[in-house]
Amino acid sequence: MCYEIREFNDAESCFEYQAINATLFRVALSGLDDKAEFVKNFNETVSPDFFRLGAFADGRLWAAAGFTAYTVNFDHQQLTMHGVGGVVSDFNQPNRGAVKEIFKKAFKLMKEKNILFSHLYPFEQNYYRQYGYEVSCESTVWEIPISAFKGFSGAKFVAFDDSAKMKQEIADIYKEFSEQRNMSVVRDKDFWDKFFLENRAYTSGKKIFVSYVNGVADGFMMYTMKEHEDRPSDFIVSRVYFKSFSGLRGLLSYFSTQKSYSDKVYIHLPADVDISPIIDSCSGFGKRHASVKISNDGLSRVVDVEEVLKIAEYRGSGTVTIGITNDPYCPWNTGCFTVKFGETTSVERGGEPDIEMDIRSFSAGILGRTPLDSLEMFSDVKINGNVENLKKVFYRKKCWIEEHF
């Protein structure tokens, strides 16, 4: 089938889009019982950073996807990334290639806009791997008995007082925390204004604490309580940011004061943060012990290999040639790229590849999720030589993203 791929935000098309949503995800959506009434009352406000593409044929909408621009960190620089959400296709007419055509169009638009990365949260990882996406960010949820926490005299924790001073301190803590982690979103004043409005302690049930080291704000956390009928409540810590591990230790020492009120603490952290050294959780002879659950937080994709190689951060100096074997959705990425790096970086097309890889493995490698030693886990990776210089390109980095779209 031949599709017309175009942006849309008109009432008729949005009604079709919502109808597909309701059928595909088996959810009830209000306002769909009367199309004429829906169209009459239609009033969708769309951010200038958002656009939606639809695949149209035979006078109807077959599939759609939404794309939102975010400023993110990559190797201590800021660039624009497109987050993908709301991907739908007609449940009753599957396998007609409509979504594929949308992604081809979307990646072309991204290249024109100089968008170098894209990220999404999949219902199924393998489905989006066909479009070149690969697992990037990883997080952990620690389940810790509250008896395992110890005090820490090197920092003090203070409850959020809703002051302008403390709001700025929290924003500054996040800024320093996120600048060290690829894919983390750069948050502006509008984000923080909305965040503090929605998370007021007295109305939302969420508690916020800041830790201070030598009088300087160094860590921030937010938690809620989960009540149980048959045992004490649990602390659910959903956000933790810190400038140094002293700041993190200061935050976590708070729970050593709460042993009378709780049973367990659940803490959501980036996978690169190991808090084992600061908790006491031996498990022998009936003692309570800590456990860790690892999760993948979405998939990322490089949209323009050449431009990413120009700005990536390398270890030391050297020259490598990277061969991207096949990228059917971004054909400009297919080929060899010779990178010379040191005090400056240059990228030229051509050369004999030191490593051959598909766009998925390249995306995982350059973002830092998968270092060279693990890249051969990908079936399409072949290392031909120049290993020491390749290790300077593909090495472990911190990745983290919380925004959803």
N, C-alpha and C positions, 0 to 999 in steps of 0.2 A: 504494500500500500504506500502511496506517495503522500507524505504529510507536509503541511505548512507549519513551520515552527516559528512562533512569534510570542511576544510579550502580551499579556492581557490583564485587565483589571475592570472589565465591564461587567454589569450585573448578570447578563445571560450566561456568560462563560463561567463566572464565579458560582452561579447556581449549579451548573454542571459539575464544576470542580468539587463542590461540597457534597453533591449527590454521589460522586465516585468515592469520596472519602467515607461516607456513611456506609456504603456497600462493602468497600474493600476492607475497612477496619472494624466492621460489624458494631458500629456505635450509632446511637441516636443523636441526631443534630437538629436543634430546634429551627423552625422556620422553613423547613423543606416540604411541608405538607401542601403549600400553596405557592406555586412558582410565581404567579402574577403578584402576589403579596410580597414575596421575597424581592422581586425586581423593583417593586414600587418603593420599598423601604431600604433598599440597598444603600449602604454608606460605609464603604471600606476605606479606612485611612491607611495609606501605605507609606512607609518610611522611604526617603530618597536613597537609602542604602540597600533597598530591597527591590528585587524584580522577580516575576514569575513567568516561566516559559510554558507554553502549552503546545501540544501536537494536535492539529486540527485536520480533519478530512471528512468528506461527505457532509459538511455542514455541522459537524459536532466535535466536541472535545474528547480525545482518546486518552490523553495522559498529560501530566503536568509536574513541575517541580519548582520550588522557590529557592532563591539565592540571596543571601544577606552578606554584606561587606563588613568585615571586622578588621581593625588594626591589631596585628599580633606581633609577638617577638620571634625573631629567628636569628640565632647566633649573635645576640646582643645588638640587633638592629630592629627597626620597626618597618613592617610592610603590610599590605592589604591582603587578606585572605577571604575567600568566599565560602561561607557555611551553607550547606545544602540541607533543605528540609521540605516536608510536605510532598514527597515523591509519591505519586499515585498513578495508577493506570486502570482502565476499565476491567473490572473483575470478570465480567461476562465475555470479554474478547481478549484473552491472554495471548502472549507470544506473537504480537504483531509488529514489534520493533519500535514502538512509539517512544519509549523511554530512551532507547539507544540514540535515536535522532535528537532528542532533547539534550542529552549529554554532549553530543558532537557540537551542537550549536552553542551550548553553554561554555564549553572549553574554548571555542573560537572567540567568543565574546570576552572571556577572561583574559586571553592572550592580548586582545586588542586594548583592554583596560590595564595591562601590565599587572594582572593578578597572578602571583607565582605559586600559590598553594590553594588547595580546597580541602575542606574537612566535613565529615558527616557522621551521624550516629545510626548505624545500620540495624534493620530488623534481622538481617542475615549478612554476615561478613562476606561469604563467598559470592553473593549476588553482586556486591559493589566492587569486589576484586576484579570482575570482568571490565570495569571502567578504569582500572589502574589504581584504585585506592588500596591502602594497606594499613594495618594496625600501627598506630604511632604512640599515643599517650597511654600510660598505664598508671593505675592507682591501687592503693591498698586500703582495706578497712580492718583496723586492729580491734579485736575484741579482748578487753583486758579486765581482769577482776580489779575492783577499786582498791583492794588491799595491796596491790602490786606497786602503787604509786608512792614515791618518796618526796620529801620536802627538798627545797633547793634555796639556800640562803643567798645565792648570788643575784637573785632577781626578785621583784615583787609584782604581784598581779593586782590590778585595780579594775573594779566594775565600770563599765561604760557609763558616762554621765551626760551624754547627749550634747556635750559642748563642742563648739567649733574647733577648739584645739585638739580634742581627742579624735574627732572626725578626720581632721587633716593627718594626724599621726597614723591612723588606720590606713588611709589612702597611701601614705608614704611607705608603710610597711609592705602593703601589697605590691606597690610599684617595684621596690627592690627585690622582693620575692619572685615576682613574675619575670623580671628582666633576665633572670638566670635560666628560664625554662622556655624552650621552643614551643610555639603554638599558643602560649598564654596570651589572653586578650588584654590590650591596653585599655584601661577603664577611665572614662572621662568624668567630669563633675556631674553630669546628668545621671550617670550610672550610680554614683555614690549618693546623690541626693535621694534617688528613688530607693536605694538599698536601705538607707537609714530610716526613711519614712515607713517602709514596709516591715522593718525588723525592730521596732521600738519594743523595749523589754516589757513595758507595762501593758501593751495591747496585743503583742504577737506571741508571747510565751517564750520568746527566744532571748537567751542571755549572752551578753558580749563582755569579754574581758580582754584587757591589754596588759602585757607584762613589760616591765621597765628594768633595764640593766644599766646600772650607774646613772640612773635618772633619765635615761633615754628610752623612748618607746621602741621595743624590739620584737614584739610578737602580739598576735591577735587571734582570738578564737571565738566562735559562736556555737552555742549548743541549745538543744531542747531536752526535755525530760520525757521518757516513755514509762508510763505507769503500768504496774502489773497488780493483779488481784492477789496472787499467791506469794509474792516476794517483793523485795524493795525495788524501786524504780531504777532505770538505766539512764545514763547520760549519752545523748547522741550528738557527737561533735561533728558538725557538717562543714565548717570552714576553719582552716588553720593556716596562717601566714606568719612568717618570721624572717628577720634579717640575719640572725645567727642562731646557733644551737643553744646558746645561753638563753635567748628569748623563748625558744621552744621549751626548754627545761623549766623556765619560769612559769609558762602557761600550764604545763602538765602537773607542776607541783601543786596547783590549785586543788586537784582531785584528792591529794593526801589529806585535805581538810574536810572532805565530804564523805568520809567512810561511814558515818552514821546514817546517811541518807540514801545510799545507792548500793547496787550489787555489781554492775558492770559499766564499763565505759567503752563506747564504740567511736573510733576516731578515723576520719577519712583523710588520707594523706597521699602525696605523690609517691610513687613506688621507689624513688631514689632516697627517701627518708626512712632510715631504720632506727626505731626508738628502743630497740632491745637493750642498749647499755644503760638506759635510765629507768627501767622498770624491773621489779623483783618478782619474777613469775616462775619459780621452780615448780615442777609438776609432780615430784615424787611423793609417795606416802599420803596421797589425798590432797595435796596442796593445789590450789587453783592455778591455772596456767593461762597464758595468753595465746591467741591464735591470730593468723593473718589470712585474709581473703584477698586475692589479687584479681583485678578487673581491667579489661581493656576499655579505655574511654574514647572510642571512636576510631575512625580511619581517616588518614590524610593522603593527599596526592600532590605531587609536583606537577604544575601545569606547564612550566617552561624550564627545561633542564639547563639550557645555556645560561639563562639569566640567574638561576639559583647558584650555579657553579661560580659565577662572577662575584657573588656576595657572601658565599659560605665561608666559615671560619675553619682554617686548616691548622694542623699542628706542625710547626716548623716550616721547612721549605722543601721543594721537590717538583717533580713533573709526573703526571699520570695521564693515561688515556683511557677513557670510560666509553664503552660501547653500549648504547641502549638498543636492544635487539628488535623490539617491536612495540610501538605505541599507536594502535590504530585510531584512538580517539583524539590524540594530539600528534599527528604525523610529523610535525616539526621537531619532535624529540628523537625520532629514530635516526641513528647514525652514531659516529664516534666524536668525542669531544676531548681534546688535549688541553689539560689544565696545568699551567705553570704558576706555582704559588710560593710566596715568601713575604718580602716586604710589600710587594704588590701582587695582584692576580691577573692573569690573562687567560682567555679561553679561545681556542681555535677549533674549527671543525676539521676532522680527518685524523689519520694516524692508525696504528695497529693497537687494538685494545689490550690493555693490561687486565681488564675485567670486562666480561660481557654479562649484561643483566637486563631484566625487563623494568618497566617503569615502577612496578610495585616494590621490588627490592631496592631500587635506587631511592625511592621516596623514604622507605624505612631506614635506609643507611644514611642518607644525608641529613635527615631530621635528628638522627642519633638514637633511634629506638634499637637498631640492630647494628652492632659493630662488625668489622670485617670478619672476625673469627667466627661469627654466627651467620654471615650472609649466605654461605653455601647450603644452609638449610632450605633456601629457596631453590626450587628445581631448575629455574632458568638462569642461575648464576654460575659462571665459569671464570675462575681466576687463572690467568695465564702467566703471571709473574709480577715483578715489581712490588712485592708484598709490603715491604717496609714503607714505601711511599703511599700505598693504598691505605695503610693503617692510619696515616695522617689525614686522610679524607673521611674514612668511615670509622668513627669511634663513638663510644657511648656518650650521649648528651642527656640532659634533663629535659623532659617533655611534660607539659601539663596544660589542660584546658578545662574550664568549668562551664562556660556558656553553652547553652543548648538552643537549637534552632530547628 
